[in-house]
Amino acid sequence: MDKKISLAIFTIVILFSGNSQVFGQLNEQIEISEYYEYEGFVSGFGEVIETDKLIFEIGKDATVHVKHIIIDGGWIPTEPKIIKMLPGKHSNLQLTDEDGDYIRPMGFIGKTFEDAEYIIAGQKAFRSLDLVAEYDLENYLELNEYGLWGKHFKFPHDVEIFIDEDIELAFVNSRPIDVGDAKGVNCIGCDMRLEFFDEPVIVKKVITKTENKFEEFSNTGKEFVVEFLSDGDIADINFIKELNYLSFNANRENQLYMVKIPLELLLSPYHVYLTETGQDILRESDQIRKTEYKQTDAHANLSFRATSEGIISVVGATEMEHKKLLEQLERLTPKVKIESESKIEPNTLNDDSQIQDLYENWGETGSNKDENLDNTVIFVIIGIVAVIIIGIIIKIKKN
């Protein structure tokens, strides 16, 4: 597994609910005398401690690398602590501090580490240094028959998931995330399903836009290429210009779709419907959740999941609706020219607070800068006078 990992990560804040995996009960004592020996260790028991943060390093492999991070506290070898591992087959145990220095003594509870349930951490000598217990865990990620890796992560504490460099696109709860630059996901109070394709295969379908009512593969008119990425087949594509929609079959339950649509064929934003075969009317209740992202001047990207078999209908927007969307996107990424001696590098701002800060900085130009300079000079003069007065007073007192 490629261990070269970028430090940038996405943050996914998810409210924690019940039935998540807890790593032992606080203050639970376990008999470890059979597996741990140290001079002065006489109680024979170790205390189970809680994992503060869990880190996964994953790639296109069922085996993942797991790190349990213990942040607070410290203890000595005669009072060892116990860390509960994730269930499964384990290998390559290491116990270090955050600087990578090995921690000894250490051990595990069980005849072999492969089937062990607990790690024994003999000491944490420095309270300021995190303890890191790490190992490989086999058969953790699941690969379905359609080439999609996935796993449901549900834990009561923070989870960081670092993703190998050869994976550029992942899905969190069916929503696409570009991890080409930010190579991970930070899940706070974690309850999410993470998925990615083993070998992404783009399926291209040519649609001809003519004046005909049904124009899937018409021989005349302008041709457009619609690109699909899915963990299932793409079949029976229809485009009807008069109804402003594109439709195709959903061949199985929970099929995941990514569609790249030329805007000249179908304007964004889109409404996505899932209906039964033979149903002619699209009802409001038939709409399913969708995500649009990374729109360019030529294409829009659309992602959604079909919860059952049926017909997917992607309905495009009117010219007015599309123009309104573009205005909203323009407001999120303002382009402002300021005549000033200072050079401002181009930035893309998506956060309202960042934009507000930028507006406030723009206000400090021209006369405002001169006024600030004058105030600075006054403050300097006052400071010098104050220092002189204080010096005179001290000298008088000494005399």
N, C-alpha and C positions, 0 to 999 in steps of 0.2 A: 504494500500500500504506500502510495506517495505521501511522505510526511512533510513536504514543503507546503506550508500553510500561511496564507496572508493573515495579518492581524485584524484587518477590517472585518466586521461581522454585522449582520442584520440583527435587530432586536425585535422579537415577537413577544408582546405582553399578553398573556393569556390568563384569565381568572382560573384559579385552582379549584377543582371540585373533588368530591370524594372518590374512593376506590383507587387512589394512586398508590404507588409502591413506596413503602416506608422502610428505611434501613435500620431495623432494630428499634427497640423501645429504649428511651432514655433511662439511664441508671440500671439497666438490666445487667445482671452478673452471670457470667458463663464460666464453667469449670474448664481450665486450660492447662492444668499441671502436666497432663500427658504430652502436650505439644510445645510447652514453653519452659525453659530452665534459665534461671539467673540467680546468682548468689544474693541472698537476702530476700528473694521472692518466696514468701511463706504462705500467703493466703490461698494460693492455688486458683484464684478467680481473676477474671479480667472484666472491665466495664465496657459495655457497648456504647460507642459514641455516634453521634449523628453526622452524616455527611453534609457539609455546608454547600458544596457545589459539585456538580457532576459534569465531566467533560467527555465527549465522544469524538473520536477521529474516525471518519467513515469514508468509504470509497465504493467502488463497484465490486464488492466482496461481502459475503455473509459475515465474515469475521470483522469485528470492530475493536478499536483500542479504547479502553475505559480508564478514566482518572477520577478518583475520589479525592476532593480537596477538603482538608481540615484546617480551618482558619484560626480559631481562637484557642487559648489555653496552652498548657504545657504539662508534662509529667515525666517521671523518672522510671528507669527500667524495673524497679521493684513494684511499680503500680501500672502495669501495661494496660493499653486500651485495645478495643476490638472494633473492627470496621466490617460491616456486612456488605458482601459483594452482590452483584446482579446474578441471578441464577443462570446456570449453563456450564459449559465446559471452559475452564480457565487455563491460561498458560502465561509464561514470561512475567512473573511477579517482580515488581520493583517497588521499593519504599525509599523515598528521598525527601529532602526539603525542596523549597521552591527554587533554590539555586542549583539543584541537581546533585547535591552531596548525599551519599547513601546514609540511611538511618539503620542502625543496628542496636540491639537485637531485633529480630523480626521473625515471623512464622505464620502459620495458618492452622486452622482447626480441621483436621481430616487426615486420612491416610495418604492422599495425594492432593496436590493443589488443583488438579483438573476438576475434581468433584467437591472441593472444599466450599464452605459457605461463608467463612469469616477469615479476615486477615488479622494477625496479631502485630500491633505496632508497639515495640518495646519502649520507645521514648519519643518525646517531642521536647528537646532541650531548650529551644528558643521560642518564646511565645510570639515573637514578631515575624517568624518565618513559617509560612504555610507548610503543612505536611501533605505529600502527594503519594497516594497508593495507586499504582497503575498495573494493568494487566490486559491481555488479549482475551476477548470473549467470542467464542465460535457460534455460528448459526444464529446470529442476532438479527441481521437484516434479512428481509424476505424478498425473493425475486419471483414475480408471478409469471405465468406462461406467456404473457404478452410483452415481456422485457421491461417491466417496471419494478424498480426496487422501492421498498417502502417499509416503514415502521411507525407504530404509534408510541410516542414518548409521553409518559404521564408520571410526573414526580412532584413531591411537595416542595421542592427547592429549585433553585436556578439550575438550568441546564445549558451548556454551551456545546454546539455541534459544529465541528470543523470539517469541511468537505474538501476532498482532493481536487487538485487543480484541473484535472481533465473533465470535471463536471461543471458546466456553465449555467445550467438551468435546473432549479429545484422547485418543488411545489409544497407549500405549507397549507394544510387544510384545503387542498385543491386549488390554492391561489399561486400563480407563478411568481418566482423570485429569481432575479438575475444574480447569480453568485459568481460571475466571471471575475469581478474585482473584489467584492466582499465575500470571502470564502467561508462563510459560516452563518449560523443562526444562533442568537442568544434568546432563549426561551425562559421568561420569568414566570414562576408559578406554573409549571409547564404542563400543558395538555394539548398536544398537537400531533398530526400525522404528517410525516415528511416523506416525500417521494421524489424520485428522479429516474430518468431513462438510462438503461444499460448501454444501448447503442441507438441514439436518436436517428430515426429514419424519416426524412421529410417526403411526404407523398404530394405530388403536384397534379392538380386537376385543371384542365383547360375548359373554360366556359366562354361561349361565344354570345355576346350581347347583340341581339338583333331586335327587329320589330315584332317577331313572332311571340305568341303567348307562352309557349313552352319551348325553351331554347337551350337544353342541356348540351347537345352536340350539333348545333346547327352549322351548316357549311358556309354561311355568309354572315357578315357582321364583324365587329371588333372582338378579338380574342383577349381574354384575361386569364392569368394563372393564379389560382387559389391554392395556397400551401397548407397542408395538414400535418400535424404531429399528434399521434394518438397511440394508445395501447390496444388498438383494435382496428378492424377494417373500416374503410371509407367507401360507401357504395350508394348508388341511386341518387346522384346529385342532380338537383333541379334549380334553375334560376328563372324567376318570373319578373320581368321588368315592371309590368303594370302593378303588381302587388309589392314590389320593392323588397323581395326576400329571396334568400337562398335556403334550400332544404336538402337534407340527406338522412339516411337511416342511422339510428342508434342501434347497433347490433347486439349489445349486451348491457347488463346492469353495471353501473359505476364506471363506464368507459370515460376516460379523460381525453379532452380535446384541446388542441391549440390550433387556431386558424389565423393565417395571415391573408387579409382581404385587401385587394386594391380599392382605394377610395373612389376611383372612377367607376368601379362596378357597383359598390354599395357604400354609402356614406355612414360614418359613425356619428353619434353613439348608437349601439345596437340593443335590441331586445331579443332574448333567446327563449324559445318555447320548446317544450317537450310534450308531444301529444301522442295519442294512440294511432296506430295505422288505420287510415280511412277517415279520420276526423278532419273535417274541412274548415272548421271555425277555430281560430286561435283565441282562447279565453285568457283573461288576466291571471286566473289561477294556474294556468299552464306555464307561466314564466318560471325560469330557473335562474339561480345565481350565476353571474358571469363577472369576468374581470377583463378590463381593457387596459393596455399598457403599451408604452414605447411607440406611440403613433408618430409617423413621419408625414411629410407632405404627400407621399404616394401611397402609403399602406397604413392599416390599423391592425393591431394584434389583439386577438380575442381568445379567452380561455374559459372553459366551463366543464362541468361533469354531468353526464346523463345518469340519473339515478335509476333508470329502468330502460328496457327496450322501447322503441317507438320511433317517432319522426322528430328530428331536430329542425326547427325553423329559425333562421337568423334574419330578423327584420331590420332593414336599414333606416336611417334618419332622413328627414327632409332637408332641403338646403338651409332653411331657417334654423333647424335644430343643430345642424352641423356647424353653422356659423356661430351659434351661441356657445357651442363646446370649444371652438377655437378661441373665442374671446376669453373664456374661462382659463384655458391653458396659457394664453398670453399674459393674463393677470398674474398667474403663478410664477412666470419666468420673465419679469420685467427687463426691458433693455433701455437704459437711460444714459444719455450722453451729457457729461458735465465738462464745461470749459474751466479748467483749473491747471495749475502747475503740477499737481499731483497726478500721476498716472494710475488709473484704476483698471485692474485686470478683469476680464470678463468672468462672471460667475453665474451659475444657475442656482436660484434660491427657490426652494419648495416649501419653506416653513414661514408662516405668517410673522412670527417673532423676528426671524432673521431679516425679513423684508422691512419690518418696522424699524429695526436697528439701522438698516441701510438708509432709510429715509431720514432718520435723525442725523446720521453722519453727513448726508448731503446738505443739511441746513447749515453746517459750519463752513460756509464759504464766504468770500468777499469781505464785506464790512464786519461780519462776525469774527473772522480771523484777526482783523486789525484790532477789534475791541478786546479780544482775548490777549493779544500781544501787549496792549496798553495796560491791562489789568495785571499782567505778569510783571511788568516793569515797576508798577506801583508797589506790588507785594514785595519785590526784592528790596526796594528803597526802605520800606517800613521795617523789613527784617534787619537790614544793616543798622538802622537807627536803634532798634531794640537791643541789638547786641552791644552797641556802644554804651547805652544807658546802663545795662546790666553790668558791664565791666567797670564803669565808674562807681556804681553802688558797692560792688565787691571790694574795690580798692579803698573806698572810704571806710568800710567796716574793718578792713585789716589795719588801717592806720589808727 
